[in-house]
């Protein structure tokens, strides 16, 4: 297993130098880009394991780079950390919605940034499997499976990346019938379910899975853009473990996922 490759995209020479030194000292192979066009071309050519991306760049901002990367199949799955001096109140939500898995404001705490990088690169299901094969670690618990049900392709992509980076195995469904069939076939540990779906809404899926005929004991988190006033109580009464409204805060969503999985494991 070779060194993990990290592409740093920033036009701040001092920051690039400092990050380059720290990441190399931590055992990573570092690739550098100083503008938007070279960021995309180097990502495609080098296929890094992770990208650290600034928003303010020559030749196009970081959001354009992120959008371009997520539109290209060959590099769409590469996790991206936004590292920028720009205001998080304005830019964090846009970054996460566009597919970034983490947002740091400059100057970032070195330990926090390196810890996040290590978690993303070293705790994914793929790297855990590699370590098991090498006899480095042995996991006692299997990787948890999460089924995401939503017809929003951008949301599916973003959630898929973030959950995989957090160490989960992800299954995707874009309509009500496939949600029900995949839940029965794959036996996920948790389901993240939208209400507005082709082929029947999320309540139909929820009620079907909780019906006596199927009765799958899987925690279900509702994640929807629909009004919480009229839908939250109905969802919880129908058996949902939690109700979140889009756009959900990433930290809140991940915390809700962990809590739902923990409660299900302890009650099982």
Secondary structure, DSSP 8 states (H G I E B T S, - for coil): ----EEEEE-S-HHHHHHHHHHHHHTT-EEEEE-BHHHHHHHHHHH--SEEEE-SS-BTS-HHHHHHHHHH-TTTTTSEEEEEESS-HHHHHHHHHHTT-SEEEESS--HHHHHHHHHHHHHSSHHHHHHHHHHTS---SS---EEEEE-S-HHHHHHHHHHHHHTT-EEEEE-BHHHHHHHHHHH--SEEEE-SS-BTS-HHHHHHHHTSTTT----EEEEEESS-HHHHHHHHHHTT-SEEEESS--HHHHHHHHHHHHHHHHHH-
